[in-house]
């Protein structure tokens, strides 16, 4: 099934505690159907004029596109970074049953 009404949102967190807080809140608030936490993601990025390398936890958040703004607000409120990574990628195809589950699991 093809649909652009669903998103996979990427968000990195600097600590397990931050990742757990974000993941728990967005699922409990029904802003996401599921969050996968992938530990030991190494990020290399430029920040404030310096190249920085950090170990982070990558969150893969499955949600509906119409919830993105609320999801972004929730992540921003909980995230310890000044500029958290919050990137929504359209889900261009997925099983009908899984996409239905995302819809039913979110508001």
Phi and psi restraints in degrees (value plus and minus 20) as a CYANA .aco file:
   2 UNK   PHI    -125.6   -85.6
   2 UNK   PSI     115.1   155.1
   3 UNK   PHI    -181.8  -141.8
   3 UNK   PSI     117.7   157.7
   4 UNK   PHI    -126.0   -86.0
   4 UNK   PSI      -5.1    34.9
   5 UNK   PHI    -108.6   -68.6
   5 UNK   PSI     -19.9    20.1
   6 UNK   PHI    -139.4   -99.4
   6 UNK   PSI     130.5   170.5
   7 UNK   PHI    -148.9  -108.9
   7 UNK   PSI     130.5   170.5
   8 UNK   PHI    -127.2   -87.2
   8 UNK   PSI      95.0   135.0
   9 UNK   PHI    -123.3   -83.3
   9 UNK   PSI     108.3   148.3
  10 UNK   PHI    -117.6   -77.6
  10 UNK   PSI     115.5   155.5
  11 UNK   PHI    -169.2  -129.2
  11 UNK   PSI     108.1   148.1
  12 UNK   PHI    -121.7   -81.7
  12 UNK   PSI     126.1   166.1
  13 UNK   PHI    -147.9  -107.9
  13 UNK   PSI     124.6   164.6
  14 UNK   PHI     -97.2   -57.2
  14 UNK   PSI     -40.6    -0.6
  15 UNK   PHI    -158.7  -118.7
  15 UNK   PSI     140.9   180.9
  16 UNK   PHI     -83.2   -43.2
  16 UNK   PSI     -59.1   -19.1
  17 UNK   PHI     -81.8   -41.8
  17 UNK   PSI     -63.3   -23.3
  18 UNK   PHI     -85.7   -45.7
  18 UNK   PSI     -62.9   -22.9
  19 UNK   PHI     -82.7   -42.7
  19 UNK   PSI     -62.9   -22.9
  20 UNK   PHI     -84.4   -44.4
  20 UNK   PSI     -60.8   -20.8
  21 UNK   PHI     -83.5   -43.5
  21 UNK   PSI     -66.1   -26.1
  22 UNK   PHI     -85.0   -45.0
  22 UNK   PSI     -70.6   -30.6
  23 UNK   PHI     -79.8   -39.8
  23 UNK   PSI     -67.5   -27.5
  24 UNK   PHI     -82.1   -42.1
  24 UNK   PSI     -66.5   -26.5
  25 UNK   PHI     -83.5   -43.5
  25 UNK   PSI     -65.0   -25.0
  26 UNK   PHI     -90.9   -50.9
  26 UNK   PSI     -50.0   -10.0
  27 UNK   PHI     -96.0   -56.0
  27 UNK   PSI     -64.1   -24.1
  28 UNK   PHI     -82.5   -42.5
  28 UNK   PSI     -55.4   -15.4
  29 UNK   PHI    -103.6   -63.6
  29 UNK   PSI     -16.1    23.9
  30 UNK   PHI      40.9    80.9
  30 UNK   PSI       8.0    48.0
  31 UNK   PHI    -107.0   -67.0
  31 UNK   PSI     -33.2     6.8
  32 UNK   PHI    -164.2  -124.2
  32 UNK   PSI     126.7   166.7
  33 UNK   PHI    -103.5   -63.5
  33 UNK   PSI     -52.7   -12.7
  34 UNK   PHI    -177.3  -137.3
  34 UNK   PSI     124.4   164.4
  35 UNK   PHI    -151.8  -111.8
  35 UNK   PSI     102.6   142.6
  36 UNK   PHI    -114.9   -74.9
  36 UNK   PSI     114.2   154.2
  37 UNK   PHI    -128.0   -88.0
  37 UNK   PSI      99.4   139.4
  38 UNK   PHI    -130.4   -90.4
  38 UNK   PSI      87.5   127.5
  39 UNK   PHI     -96.2   -56.2
  39 UNK   PSI     144.4   184.4
  40 UNK   PHI      43.2    83.2
  40 UNK   PSI      15.2    55.2
  41 UNK   PHI    -100.8   -60.8
  41 UNK   PSI     107.7   147.7
  42 UNK   PHI    -118.0   -78.0
  42 UNK   PSI     103.6   143.6
  43 UNK   PHI    -128.6   -88.6
  43 UNK   PSI     115.1   155.1
  44 UNK   PHI    -143.2  -103.2
  44 UNK   PSI      99.7   139.7
  45 UNK   PHI    -173.3  -133.3
  45 UNK   PSI     142.4   182.4
  46 UNK   PHI    -117.1   -77.1
  46 UNK   PSI     107.2   147.2
  47 UNK   PHI    -163.0  -123.0
  47 UNK   PSI     105.2   145.2
  48 UNK   PHI      31.7    71.7
  48 UNK   PSI      23.2    63.2
  49 UNK   PHI      62.6   102.6
  49 UNK   PSI     -17.0    23.0
  50 UNK   PHI    -145.2  -105.2
  50 UNK   PSI     127.6   167.6
  51 UNK   PHI    -103.8   -63.8
  51 UNK   PSI     107.6   147.6
  52 UNK   PHI    -143.6  -103.6
  52 UNK   PSI     126.2   166.2
  53 UNK   PHI    -148.5  -108.5
  53 UNK   PSI     106.4   146.4
  54 UNK   PHI    -158.7  -118.7
  54 UNK   PSI     128.8   168.8
  55 UNK   PHI    -106.0   -66.0
  55 UNK   PSI     111.1   151.1
  56 UNK   PHI    -157.2  -117.2
  56 UNK   PSI     151.2   191.2
  57 UNK   PHI    -129.8   -89.8
  57 UNK   PSI     106.5   146.5
  58 UNK   PHI    -113.8   -73.8
  58 UNK   PSI     106.3   146.3
  59 UNK   PHI    -121.0   -81.0
  59 UNK   PSI     112.5   152.5
  60 UNK   PHI    -130.7   -90.7
  60 UNK   PSI      88.4   128.4
  61 UNK   PHI    -128.6   -88.6
  61 UNK   PSI     102.9   142.9
  62 UNK   PHI    -120.6   -80.6
  62 UNK   PSI     104.9   144.9
  63 UNK   PHI    -172.2  -132.2
  63 UNK   PSI    -197.2  -157.2
  64 UNK   PHI    -115.7   -75.7
  64 UNK   PSI     127.7   167.7
  65 UNK   PHI     -80.4   -40.4
  65 UNK   PSI     -56.2   -16.2
  66 UNK   PHI     -91.2   -51.2
  66 UNK   PSI     -28.4    11.6
  67 UNK   PHI    -119.1   -79.1
  67 UNK   PSI     -20.1    19.9
  68 UNK   PHI     -77.1   -37.1
  68 UNK   PSI     -67.5   -27.5
  69 UNK   PHI     -81.4   -41.4
  69 UNK   PSI     -63.1   -23.1
  70 UNK   PHI     -86.7   -46.7
  70 UNK   PSI     -59.2   -19.2
  71 UNK   PHI     -82.7   -42.7
  71 UNK   PSI     -65.7   -25.7
  72 UNK   PHI     -79.0   -39.0
  72 UNK   PSI     -63.4   -23.4
  73 UNK   PHI     -82.7   -42.7
  73 UNK   PSI     -62.2   -22.2
  74 UNK   PHI     -85.2   -45.2
  74 UNK   PSI     -64.5   -24.5
  75 UNK   PHI     -82.4   -42.4
  75 UNK   PSI     -67.6   -27.6
  76 UNK   PHI     -78.9   -38.9
  76 UNK   PSI     -59.7   -19.7
  77 UNK   PHI     -86.2   -46.2
  77 UNK   PSI     -51.8   -11.8
  78 UNK   PHI    -116.1   -76.1
  78 UNK   PSI     -42.5    -2.5
  79 UNK   PHI     -98.7   -58.7
  79 UNK   PSI     116.6   156.6
  80 UNK   PHI     -96.4   -56.4
  80 UNK   PSI     -36.9     3.1
  81 UNK   PHI    -101.1   -61.1
  81 UNK   PSI     129.3   169.3
  82 UNK   PHI     -84.6   -44.6
  82 UNK   PSI     -57.7   -17.7
  83 UNK   PHI    -151.7  -111.7
  83 UNK   PSI      59.9    99.9
  84 UNK   PHI     -89.0   -49.0
  84 UNK   PSI     128.6   168.6
  85 UNK   PHI     -91.9   -51.9
  85 UNK   PSI      99.7   139.7
  86 UNK   PHI    -160.4  -120.4
  86 UNK   PSI      80.9   120.9
  87 UNK   PHI    -145.8  -105.8
  87 UNK   PSI     102.2   142.2
  88 UNK   PHI    -119.5   -79.5
  88 UNK   PSI     102.4   142.4
  89 UNK   PHI    -129.8   -89.8
  89 UNK   PSI     110.7   150.7
  90 UNK   PHI     -86.6   -46.6
  90 UNK   PSI     119.1   159.1
  91 UNK   PHI    -107.0   -67.0
  91 UNK   PSI      88.5   128.5
  92 UNK   PHI    -107.4   -67.4
  92 UNK   PSI     -36.4     3.6
  93 UNK   PHI    -177.2  -137.2
  93 UNK   PSI     128.5   168.5
  94 UNK   PHI    -193.0  -153.0
  94 UNK   PSI     142.8   182.8
  95 UNK   PHI     -85.6   -45.6
  95 UNK   PSI     122.7   162.7
  96 UNK   PHI     -77.6   -37.6
  96 UNK   PSI     -60.3   -20.3
  97 UNK   PHI     -85.9   -45.9
  97 UNK   PSI     -61.3   -21.3
  98 UNK   PHI     -87.9   -47.9
  98 UNK   PSI     -64.0   -24.0
  99 UNK   PHI     -83.9   -43.9
  99 UNK   PSI     -57.6   -17.6
 100 UNK   PHI     -83.0   -43.0
 100 UNK   PSI     -61.2   -21.2
 101 UNK   PHI     -82.0   -42.0
 101 UNK   PSI     -62.0   -22.0
 102 UNK   PHI     -78.0   -38.0
 102 UNK   PSI     -68.9   -28.9
 103 UNK   PHI     -78.9   -38.9
 103 UNK   PSI     -67.1   -27.1
 104 UNK   PHI     -90.0   -50.0
 104 UNK   PSI     -45.1    -5.1
 105 UNK   PHI    -108.2   -68.2
 105 UNK   PSI     -29.0    11.0
 106 UNK   PHI    -133.1   -93.1
 106 UNK   PSI     148.2   188.2
